[in-house]
Amino acid sequence: MKKGELFKRMVDDVGDLDVSVLAVPSNHRVNRVLAARLIRIANGLLEGEGTGSDDGVPTNFYKGTSSAIATWLHKNSDDYPHAIKRITAYINRAGKTLSAADRQRLEAAKDKLRKLYGKSARTAGVEDLAKKLGVKLDLLKGRHYWTISRIVVPPEARSQGAGSQVMKAICADADAVDATVSLTPSTDFGGTSVARLVRFYKQFGFVENRGRNKEFAISESMYRLPKGL
């Protein structure tokens, strides 16, 4: 077995677990330490171990005000996609442990970041389509790597193909520039179930980021390679 392969398999296995079910008797210190380590791995918080973590921010950084978060990320990130990806990765890692107030504060920080970087950092064509259809979309574009941090179809527009139209447009644009698109299905914005969302995204060529399809450079739970790759 190649060096590092065992650890990668461990991370794959942990990634398939619901870490909330890890319960260890309090008097078993070794087991508690191991369980804590597994949880940290699953949440992508270990440095330099292929978990896609981003620990280049000060301690308790994301507990600051939305303005402070936006200003620091603007000054200390490579570009707009990098800045947004850092805060989005934190939100994804926190998951359901993040309070509604904290989530709102972090979303406000995203809005401030968009203003700091300017509208040119966003995808006008696809966003125009999304706006026309009433779909809320946050699409972050790097040179070869795009992230959909939010796509929300309003209740009145569901089952009418609005979400599919936007996804088709995103995939077509990504294929044109050989970009990989990633996302993490979530019920935070009105979806009925993660499983249903996974099935929906698979229609457009997305795969789950685990097992034989695991890409350690991608922190999101699903991704789509451009056609031809």
C-alpha positions in Angstrom: 0.0 0.0 0.0 1.4 3.4 -1.0 2.4 6.0 1.6 -0.7 8.0 2.6 -3.2 5.6 0.9 -4.3 4.1 4.3 -5.0 7.6 5.7 -6.9 8.5 2.6 -9.1 5.4 3.0 -9.7 6.3 6.6 -10.8 9.8 5.6 -13.1 8.2 2.9 -14.6 5.9 5.5 -15.1 8.7 8.0 -16.7 10.8 5.3 -19.4 8.2 4.9 -20.3 8.4 8.6 -22.8 10.5 10.4 -20.4 11.9 13.0 -23.3 12.8 15.3 -23.7 9.1 16.1 -20.1 8.8 17.5 -20.8 8.2 21.2 -18.0 7.0 23.4 -18.1 6.2 27.2 -16.7 9.2 29.1 -14.3 7.0 31.1 -12.5 5.7 28.0 -10.1 8.5 27.4 -8.2 6.9 24.5 -11.5 6.2 22.7 -12.7 9.7 23.3 -9.5 11.1 21.8 -9.8 8.9 18.8 -13.5 9.8 18.3 -12.6 13.5 18.6 -9.9 13.1 16.0 -12.3 11.3 13.6 -14.8 14.1 14.0 -12.2 16.7 13.2 -11.1 14.8 10.1 -14.7 14.4 9.0 -15.2 18.1 9.4 -12.0 18.9 7.5 -10.3 20.7 10.3 -6.9 19.0 10.3 -4.1 20.7 8.5 -2.0 19.1 5.8 -3.9 15.7 5.7 -5.8 15.9 2.4 -9.1 17.1 4.0 -9.4 20.3 2.1 -9.2 22.4 5.2 -8.5 26.1 5.2 -6.9 27.2 8.5 -5.2 30.3 7.3 -7.5 32.5 9.4 -7.1 33.8 13.0 -8.5 31.8 15.9 -12.3 32.5 16.3 -12.1 34.6 13.2 -15.6 33.6 12.0 -17.1 34.8 15.3 -16.4 38.4 14.4 -18.7 40.9 12.8 -19.7 40.6 9.1 -17.8 43.7 8.3 -14.6 42.5 10.0 -14.8 39.1 8.3 -15.4 40.6 4.9 -12.6 43.2 5.3 -10.0 40.6 6.4 -10.9 38.1 3.7 -10.7 40.8 1.1 -7.2 41.8 2.2 -5.9 38.2 2.8 -7.4 36.1 -0.1 -6.0 35.5 -3.6 -9.2 36.6 -5.2 -13.0 36.8 -4.9 -13.6 33.0 -5.4 -10.9 32.2 -2.9 -12.4 34.5 -0.3 -16.0 33.2 -0.7 -14.8 29.6 -0.8 -13.1 30.1 2.6 -16.2 31.3 4.3 -18.5 28.8 2.5 -16.2 25.9 3.6 -16.5 27.1 7.2 -20.3 27.2 6.9 -20.4 23.7 5.4 -18.1 22.3 8.1 -20.2 23.8 10.9 -23.4 22.4 9.4 -26.3 22.2 11.7 -24.2 23.3 14.7 -24.3 26.8 13.2 -27.1 28.9 14.7 -29.5 30.9 12.6 -28.0 34.2 13.8 -24.5 33.1 13.0 -25.5 31.9 9.5 -27.2 35.2 8.9 -24.1 37.1 10.0 -21.9 35.0 7.7 -24.2 35.4 4.7 -24.1 39.2 5.4 -20.3 38.9 5.3 -20.6 37.3 1.8 -22.7 40.2 0.6 -20.1 42.7 1.9 -17.4 40.7 0.1 -19.3 41.0 -3.2 -19.4 44.8 -2.8 -15.7 44.9 -2.0 -14.8 42.9 -5.1 -17.4 44.4 -7.4 -20.0 42.9 -9.7 -17.4 41.7 -12.2 -16.5 38.8 -9.8 -19.9 37.3 -10.6 -21.4 35.5 -13.6 -23.7 38.0 -15.3 -25.3 35.8 -18.0 -26.3 32.9 -15.8 -27.3 35.2 -13.0 -29.5 37.2 -15.3 -31.3 34.0 -16.3 -31.6 33.0 -12.6 -33.0 36.4 -11.7 -35.5 36.2 -14.5 -36.7 32.8 -13.3 -36.8 33.9 -9.6 -33.9 31.6 -8.7 -31.4 32.9 -6.1 -27.9 31.9 -7.2 -24.4 32.4 -5.8 -21.9 31.1 -8.4 -18.2 31.5 -7.7 -15.9 31.3 -10.6 -12.2 30.5 -10.6 -10.1 29.8 -13.7 -10.8 26.1 -13.7 -12.9 25.6 -10.6 -16.4 26.9 -9.9 -18.5 26.6 -6.8 -22.2 26.9 -6.4 -22.6 28.1 -2.9 -26.3 28.7 -3.1 -29.1 27.9 -5.5 -32.7 28.4 -4.3 -35.8 28.0 -6.3 -38.8 29.8 -4.7 -41.8 27.5 -3.8 -44.0 29.0 -6.4 -41.5 28.2 -9.2 -40.7 24.7 -8.2 -41.7 21.8 -10.5 -41.7 24.2 -13.4 -38.1 23.5 -14.6 -36.6 26.8 -13.3 -33.8 25.0 -11.4 -33.1 22.7 -14.3 -32.7 25.6 -16.7 -30.2 27.4 -14.5 -28.2 24.2 -13.9 -28.1 23.5 -17.7 -26.8 27.0 -18.3 -24.1 26.7 -15.6 -23.0 23.3 -17.0 -22.9 24.6 -20.5 -20.8 27.7 -19.5 -18.4 25.5 -17.4 -17.9 23.1 -20.3 -17.0 26.0 -22.6 -14.0 26.9 -20.4 -13.2 23.4 -19.1 -14.2 24.2 -15.5 -15.1 21.8 -12.8 -18.2 22.7 -10.8 -18.8 21.7 -7.2 -21.5 22.1 -4.6 -22.9 20.6 -1.4 -26.6 19.7 -1.4 -28.4 21.2 1.6 -31.9 21.5 2.9 -31.0 24.9 4.5 -32.6 26.8 1.7 -35.9 24.9 1.4 -35.0 21.6 -0.2 -37.1 18.7 1.1 -34.2 16.2 1.4 -30.5 15.9 0.7 -31.1 12.5 -1.1 -33.5 14.1 -3.5 -31.1 16.9 -4.2 -28.3 14.5 -4.9 -30.5 12.7 -7.4 -31.4 16.0 -9.0 -27.7 17.1 -9.5 -26.7 13.7 -10.8 -28.9 14.3 -13.8 -26.5 17.0 -14.8 -23.4 14.9 -14.5 -22.4 15.6 -10.8 -20.9 12.7 -8.8 -20.6 12.3 -5.0 -17.2 13.3 -3.7 -16.3 10.0 -2.1 -15.0 6.5 -2.7 -13.5 6.0 -6.2 -14.6 9.5 -7.1 -12.9 11.2 -4.1 -11.1 14.4 -5.0 -9.3 15.7 -1.9 -8.7 19.1 -3.5 -12.5 19.7 -3.5 -14.2 20.3 -0.1 -17.8 20.1 -1.4 -19.7 16.9 -1.4 -20.5 16.7 -5.2 -18.6 17.9 -8.3 -19.0 17.8 -12.1 -16.1 17.5 -14.5 -16.3 19.4 -17.8 -17.4 17.2 -20.7 -14.5 15.5 -22.4 -12.5 14.9 -19.2 
